[in-house]
Amino acid sequence: MMSIRSTSRSSGALVRASLCAAAAALATGTAQAQDCTPRIADEFLVEPGALTMATSPTLPPMAYADQNGTLMGLRVELGIEIAKRLCLEPNYISTEYATMIPGLQGDRWDMVNAGLFVTDARREILLMIPYESLAISISTVIGDTTVATVDDLAGKTVSTDIGGYAERKMKDLNVEFEARGLEPMTINLFDNYATVYQALRAGQVQAAVSIDPVAKQYQDRGEFTQALAGMYPTPGSLSFISPEVAEAVSVALKEMRVDGAFDALMDSYGVIPAPGDLSYLPLIR
């Protein structure tokens, strides 16, 4: 049975509620994993016989819980399929982005399945498989027409997730604004995108900074306007410390591409695959 745990007190109830529903929905797939030989030796895994993955279920449509508490989304489905092909049980741990890399380094999980953006700094410490192309979006409340260009963010108060790619790019943008004589943004940081958008809903900020699929989902639900999209595009990844785990996952992804499962999954969520052959990138020394 798939295991789902939480490192966040606030999201623990949601994730515990997800367990039974998600496990029932995935009973067939995980049963198949029990009938074959694991393709990663136990010595390379946090938990024998299982692929333990950190994720953040606050990013519809990438990873989230539905009204019944069932864990869903592109990243969730991808991780489950990878685990099945490796003959391992999929274990999900819900956590904030700020804890994902330290947890990987501390052997709390085998893989970060949260679309971490590929950067040179991260490649100095992580093995990364680029698989999805993502970019930054700016969301505003419906009816707000004050953000039509990137420069319109100057002087505004914005929210984004702490420790993520969006935070770094907004800080870089502030440096650019100041160099050009524009007023910098006030950047308020939150643990996850759910609270990033709660701040916008509550009027605490004038714009929310997220990624394109998340901003589009909020717009499609009629909650906010996706004012800007496609900013600073970069690949999102599956991330690892262990080369043995990274290689095995890479092989599973390549098998999915050959039999069409990978492209079909990406297409179903409207996400463009990242360039490359789904190999893991070597560390930058």
Buried (B, 14 or more C-beta within 10 A) or exposed (E): BBBBBBBBEEBEEBBBBBBBBBBEBBEEBBEEBEEEEBBBEEEEBBBEBBBBBBBBBBBBBBBBBEEEBBBBBBBBBBBBBBBBBBBBBBBBBBBBBBBBBEBBEEEBBBBBBBBBBBBEEBBEBBBBBBBBBBBBBBBBBEEBEEBEEBEBBBEBBBBBBBBBBBBBBBEEBBEEBEEEEBEBBEBBBBBBBBBBBBBBEEEEBBBBBBBBBBBBBBBEEEBBBBBBBEBBBBBBBBBBBBEBBBBBBBBBBBBBBEEEBBEEBBEEBEBEBBEEEBBBBEEEE
